[in-house]
Amino acid sequence: MVITFDNVEFEYTNKMILNKASFSFTDKDKIGIVGVNGSGKTTILKLIMGLEQPQNGEIIKSGGMIINYLPQEPVFDNSKNLLEIIMESSTKEHPVSDYEAKSMLSKMGFSDYSIKPTNFSGGERKRLALAKVLVPYSDILLLDEPTNHLDSDLIVWLEKYLIKYKKGILMVTHDRYFLERVTEKMLELDFAKTYMYDANYEKFLELKAERISLEEASKRKIKAILKRETEWIHRGAEARSTKQKGRINRYEELSKIEFNDRSETIKLDSVSTRLGKKTIEMIDGSKRFGDNILFKDFSFSLIKTDRIGVVGPNGCGKTTFFKILLGIENLSSGELIKGETLRIGYFSQHLELIDENIRIIDYIEENRKIVETNDGVITSAQLLEQFLFPREIHYTQVKTLSGGEKRRLQLIKVLSSNPNILIFDEPTNDLDLYTLEILEDYLLSFKGPILTVSHDRYFLDKVCNKLFIFENNNIHESNEMFSEYLENKTFVNNIEIKENIKDNRKANKLPTSIRNEYNKLELEIPKLEDDISKLKDDLNKETTDYIKIMELNNKIEELNNELNVKMERFIELEEIKEQYKN
């Protein structure tokens, strides 16, 4: 199964996104798409799905290919419940069982399958969309920011699931640990050109550096030749008639070459206002909504060097904690003390806070028209240019920007307020890797304290020197790196699971759920093996009907994949069952 882009061109709002893009990939490839915000990463996925059409060129897909697509902003039929939404993907050729659908929904944190997604949050919609694309059969998965809005435990689970996934994956993600571990190839979008690398993310960075170095050397050589040819062509009208036609043609061809200016870089720069000795202090703070306790009796005092990662599962109260610090919410009990010199820069995770119909320049100038930086005073237009928003788009509406460009616009507004404390809620969502690295360097050099909610392991490891961990209706502090905390947490959970097995084993009581699942697999596995055997017999008899042969091969492969999954689980249950006997 192959997808091929053949000289594909795509332009949006007078900006060339893809210029004669040509590449191919198969249902065996696991590819990460990288590039700056607005370079066309999501556009690639939409072109494959037919949601956008190229202006020139062709996208060729193997016949009968099944593609499952996870968009950044999933949309559902709110008249259907969760189970019905998953079962929409069931077909006669590739049926989905209730058991598979409910199992995946449970894995995504849903326990009531009869509810409808009418009032779902962005995180709940993303988890439902993931369940919908992962359950049914697929030749290729297209995933647009699959880790956005997921908590750390689910990200780790998804990472392991996709590493074992046997079919093709084409994925856009900002999560560098995730990208490094799941993908085996990289597709880079750079100045409307595409480059395919047979490498994971770490190796890709090396190869990209080599490519740019070679391009720069080639550019310098061509410019030197062009300079000589320009001098020669302008030596005077009298000599022009005697000049060789070939050399003139060469000059004209060289003159047509466009050199992309790689010197353009985002410059994160702001003058932070003076921060007094008193910053933010909480004494025995508690927050509850009715019987739901988010945290209790928590005390802390923020110091200037604090870089705090606020972590915990979705819905535990991290955003509410930030709203308390901002004065949007009140503590249920306890005391919050804030210094008089505080100027908090708040970066919200919600893009809907931006009026999409406002002009880009007006959104920034809501704060101020003149911005102080370390290099002096600049206008809001100059600030936008520093963040790679060219002047020609300043008076266009925000809705013309990509999701990542909107996040970058939010970042400009935060920095233009000259804050002395930063509170960031999921800052890595939708930002490209290039902007992320610049943001991380800026945060490391920031003179005041920082609190950030994030599930991005790499970001937290690099930026933070302390964690506030929401766990079991409490907040506790830790000086661990976030990835260390996750590893230790997994280790402790595994011990607890083993202890529970020992306790049940002493009572010689195999849990009912395990026994039922084991008995069900005992019946399903032999049936699958029989079905595969019959299909192989049919395949051996078929010699002339190519379409029938392909259908049989596909069905055999599908059942083999299902059998492998069930066998792996059966072996796990066998081991658990043995532990109860010993």
GULUMDREN-985135 format. One record per residue (C-alpha): residue in three letters; x negated, y, z negated. Coordinates in steps of 0.001 Angstrom, whole numbers, plus 500000, padded with zeros to 6 digits. Each point is the difference from the previous one (the first is absolute). Last residue first. Layout:
# GULUMDREN-985135
ALAXYZ...
END
This chain:
# GULUMDREN-985135
ASN498064478956456682LYS503493499601501530TYR500839503691499888GLN496740500854501778GLU500893497563502773LYS503161501981500799ILE498003503195500370GLU497596498274502408GLU502889498531502007LEU501640503436500116GLU496879501502501585ILE499825497082502478PHE503656500584500953ARG499303503721500527GLU497169499269502412MET502148497375501741LYS502883502439500402VAL497780502633501603ASN498332497455502287LEU503384498561501042GLU501301503436500960ASN496903500622502126ASN500376496567501602LEU503675500738500675GLU499119503205501867GLU497196498317501954ILE502313497169501047LYS502687502503501052ASN497505501994502066ASN498682496874501712LEU503543498816500759GLU500972503371501477MET496810500112502099ILE500636496486501359LYS503611500942500834ILE498804503059501929TYR497437497894501898ASP502546497356501097THR497810497440501798THR498511497501497535GLU502391499579497058LYS499862496521498425ASN497021500869497782LEU501786503158498839ASP503117498060499008ASP497862497635497910LYS498288503007498415LEU503409501463499164LYS501021496749498333SER496822499943497857ILE500497503644498969ASP503598499269498910ASP498870496928498034GLU497282502009498187LEU502531502728499176LYS502407497413498582PRO497208498440497909ILE499175503489498565GLU503579501055499206LEU500992497152497659GLU496980500133497677LEU500127503810500320LYS503436500042498353ASN498861497732497163TYR497024502283499252GLU502173503137500065ASN502492498397497608ARG497258498828497602ILE498299503408500030SER503272501846499276THR500945497514497284PRO496770500563498047LEU498152496722499255LYS500533499129496333ASN497503497836498181ALA500304502323496969LYS496232500095499916ARG500075500577503748ASN502190503041499503ASP497392501537497716LYS497155498988502322ILE501779501471503034ASN500567503228498085GLU496300500079499099LYS499074499528503681ILE502263502867501022GLU498540502195497239ILE496459499192501162ASN500926500925503568ASN501515503277498788VAL496783500829498101PHE497849499418503120THR502373502023502192LYS499854502891497511ASN496207499810499884GLU499825500193503795LEU502506502871500125TYR498102501946497306GLU496729499480501857SER501600501337503217PHE501177503069498041MET496576500762498550GLU500124499548496244ASN500013502916497520SER503469499095498720GLU502811501961498367HIS503350498574498937ILE503537500969500943ASN502893498011498559ASN503305498530501149ASN498380496618500761GLU497195501456502146PHE499315503448501436ILE496200500336500260PHE498329503424499699LEU496612499362501613LYS496633501769499668ASN497031501004502159CYS501982500379503221VAL498881500957503525LYS498281497002501616ASP501798497119498292LEU503352501789500292PHE499581500601503742TYR498785496441500668ARG502885498455498057ASP502745502029501690HIS503025499542497711SER499972503688499095VAL501196502441497367THR497447502744499455LEU498963502201497092ILE497134502417500581PRO498079502261497590GLY498181503142501179LYS496806500785501945PHE500803498055503176SER496854498368501468LEU501285496418499755LEU503411501160501216TYR498446501577503123ASP498034496831500802GLU503174497935499689LEU501929502420502235ILE497266499781502662GLU500148496184499895LEU503784500061500192THR499980502384502962TYR497880497529501993LEU502037496989498878ASP503268501516501219LEU502530501254497455ASP503364498184500086ASN500129499267496245THR496640500846498397PRO501304502784497739GLU502380497691498075ASP501010502644497437PHE497126502468499509ILE499744502314496990LEU497091502432500346ILE498910502481497311ASN498234503320500691PRO502124500838503044ASN499134502548502727SER503551500101501491SER498511499382503467LEU498922496541498852VAL503569498744499488LYS501223501552503266ILE497154498442501981LEU500770496566498520GLN503633500226501063LEU498817500697503565ARG497788496893499845ARG503058497994498942LYS501924501443502960GLU497108499008502292GLY500199496433498666GLY503716499717500742SER499481501363503529LEU500770503625500759THR502800501314502260LYS502351500191496968VAL497871502801498510GLN501268502416502645THR497690501768502433TYR498478503403499203HIS496628498664498868ILE499784497635503020GLU497838502190502296ARG497791501014497082PRO498483496525499657PHE500831497931496845LEU496671498310499248PHE499992500653496233GLN497566502918500414GLU502419501333502637LEU502780500077497407LEU497763502001497665GLN499291502485502793ALA503745500466500514SER500493500430496239THR497522502869500146ILE496532499837498449VAL498332501583496939GLY496437499024499142ASP497745497000500576ASN501016498268496741THR503609500440501064GLU502730502535499169VAL503148499827502127ILE501927502863501623LYS503532499516501313ARG501342498576496734ASN502116497144498665GLU502916500055502468GLU497221500768502513ILE499180496305500334TYR503532498988501034ASP500277503093502216ILE496904498973502011ILE501445496536500712ARG503396501348501045ILE502995498874497921ASN502385497445501487GLU498510497027498124ASP500604501653496606ILE497355498232497899LEU501251498315496794GLU500954497024502188LEU496314499094500124HIS500271498605496468GLN496732498810498434SER499501503367498333PHE496664501837499809TYR500117502325496986GLY497345502693499524ILE500245501140496393ARG498880503466498947LEU499456499804496259THR498665503130498274GLU502586499983497183GLY499108496517498798LYS502671497319499714ILE501217498139496891LEU502447497093500327GLU501584498703496768GLY501769496810498968SER503482498753500825SER502168499530503089LEU497381501985501922ASN501367502532502472GLU500109499866503812ILE499040502660502588GLY497365501460497658LEU497074498971502233LEU498609497592497388ILE503485498502499586LYS500352499672503785PHE496663498138500046PHE501272497464497451THR503190499618502075THR497803499132502995LYS498266497276497966GLY503199498627498432CYS499893496206500367GLY502036500006503210ASN497231498590502181PRO497408498060498008GLY497169501746498137VAL497227502515500564VAL499076503594499124GLY496393500555501124ILE498315502678497908ARG497053502140501059ASP499241501823496748THR497006502394500044LYS501958503048498849ILE501587498284496975LEU503610498846499602SER501179499122496504PHE501993496805499540SER502769498531497870PHE502622497371500821ASP502599499045497378LYS502365498406502530PHE500199499236503724LEU502677499380502656ILE502702498792497571ASN503279499078501725ASP502760499925497372GLY501282503429501045PHE497286501553502146ARG496882499989497857LYS496852502032499609SER497604500121497048GLY497103502316499120ASP498117499493496740ILE497957503183500630MET499316501072503591GLU497291502518500874ILE499462501916503229THR497266502617500580LYS498733502086497058LYS496378501055500492GLY500951502450502743LEU499953499273503728ARG498817502784502290THR501488499899503504SER498847497454502540VAL498675501398503274SER500979497669502799ASP498255497924502654LEU500832496848501874LYS498357500475503411ILE501345497723502691THR497426499486502705GLU499625501117503596SER496356499377500976ARG501183497084502105ASP500798502352502866ASN501300497893502837PHE497946500608503131GLU502038500178503160ILE498239498962503208LYS501247501946503033SER496772501985500321LEU498023496804500508GLU502138499108503016GLU499563503468501535TYR496232499889499466ARG499786496595501668ASN502027501232502960ILE497557502910500376ARG497068497547499909GLY501581497832502665LYS500619502984502300GLN496331500939499936LYS499440503704499769THR499135501841503198SER503208501982500261ARG499668501108496392ALA496562501529500432GLU501351503395500963ALA502682499998497275GLY497434499981497194ARG498382497869497393HIS503369499106498463ILE500144496306500959TRP496482499387498670GLU500668501556496585THR503216497979499723GLU498177496818501035ARG497362500519497325LYS502674500668497328LEU502048497006501169ILE496978497727499670ALA499406501218496436LYS503711499649499213ILE499986496439501347LYS497036499058497789ARG501504501618496898LYS503312498187500611SER498227496655500449ALA498205500469496681GLU503282501006498322GLU501775496989501502LEU497261497651498785SER500247501407496456ILE503797499812500140ARG499844496332500981GLU497442499132497296ALA502112501684497316LYS503058498104501265LEU498069496710499804GLU499017500594496360LEU503528501014498990PHE501388496967501865LYS497773497694497936GLU501735501154496806TYR503480499888501554ASN499750496508501491ALA498393499486503383ASP500701499181503644TYR500443503686500767MET502574501392502466TYR499684503648501062THR502912502156501180LYS499797503548501393ALA502446502835499202PHE497265501918498099ASP499264496946497825LEU502348497077499445GLU498155497018498509LEU501173496393500248MET498252497843497390LYS499581496223499906GLU499932497362497231THR502667501478497745VAL501220498850496569ARG497109500607497597GLU498567503300501246LEU503394501538500769PHE501351499164496544TYR496890501395498282ARG500265503081502233ASP503689500740499397HIS500819502653502646THR502032497541502077VAL501133499489503604MET500281496326500927LEU500032497702503009ILE500335496421498749GLY499959496744501983LYS501007496581498644LYS498656497632497334TYR500567502108496890LYS497567498897497255ILE498359503452499720LEU503482501504500377TYR501317498243496884LYS496902500839497931GLU500336503713500827LEU503741499908499368TRP499415498561496494VAL497335502640499213ILE502329502761501224LEU502836498527497922ASP497915500113496823SER498831503549500752ASP503435501541500461LEU501390500545503480HIS501074503488501157ASN497700499925503058THR498268496602500349PRO501490499125503418GLU498835503260501659ASP501424499108503442LEU499957496225500493LEU500445498358503415LEU500137496224499504ILE499312497790503007ASP501313496556500970SER502792500212497427TYR502241497539498167PRO502344501528497427VAL499165500757496322LEU497217502610500267VAL501823502692501989LYS503163500181497835ALA498114499627496720LEU497774502925500971ALA503060502115500852LEU501497499261496560ARG496720501018498332LYS499832503238502071ARG503617500846499176GLU499370499476496282GLY496945502257500128GLY501827502774501867SER502804499880497420PHE503179498034500646ASN503364501746499718THR501926498091502676PRO497818496864500007LYS502934497637499315ILE500102497545497084SER500791496290500439TYR496397498738499752ASP499654500947496328SER496490499040498839PHE497917502247502253GLY496290500418499154MET498419499359503399LYS499261496376499007SER503693499579499210LEU500913501272503459MET497509497520501455SER501502497045498107LYS503554501114500801ALA499265500060503741GLU498155496667499999TYR502747498241497997ASP502765501492502111SER498335498391503022VAL498665501902503006PRO500525498385503416HIS497457500405502819GLU501490498717503267LYS503617500506498843THR499118503370498548SER499627501452496499SER498856503633499926GLU503363501320498795MET499511497648497012ILE497792502598498282ILE502691502707500202GLU502700497534498891LEU497952499103496911LEU499537503657499067ASN503658500965500379LYS501502501458503167SER502026503229500420ASN496806502016499512ASP498673498891503398PHE496311500623499490VAL497339502553501003PRO496266499592499332GLU497741503105499782GLN496417498934500668PRO501177497286502391LEU499470496248499417TYR500335498222503358ASN500448496303500761ILE498958498887503487ILE501191496801501719MET498348499323503368GLY502207498197502514GLY498063501282502993SER496516501345499346LYS499919503783499625ILE498707502596502484ILE499873503702499148GLU499587502069503175GLY498453503258501094ASN501474503504500082GLN502490502043497964PRO500114497236497415GLN503389499173498409GLU500831500215496302LEU502203497670497934GLY498964497177502361MET498611497925497117ILE496460500119501435LEU500321503751500552LYS501210500459496419LEU496972498140498625ILE497542502100502040THR501892503190499005THR499454499159496319LYS496235500246500539GLY500260502993502363SER497267502474499010GLY502380502052497830ASN498170499152496789VAL496402498987500730GLY499261496556501384VAL500161496343498985ILE501989496979501186GLY499236496731498182ILE500069496767502001LYS500660496372499098ASP499729498055503246LYS501456496522500680ASP503196501223501689THR497824501753502572PHE498466503401500690SER499361502139503054PHE498541503432500755SER500359502892502462ALA500943503540498991LYS499972502367502986ASN500294503062497732LEU502143499400496922ILE501199502830497734MET499656502951502399LYS501647502980498314ASN502588502022501934THR502726499200497428TYR499260496265500367GLU497977498382502792PHE499547496293500717GLU497779498358502584VAL499505496237500330ASN497217498792502295ASP501057496358499498PHE500956499182496404THR500176496217499665ILE501905497820497522VAL499163496282500075MET501616496771498794
END
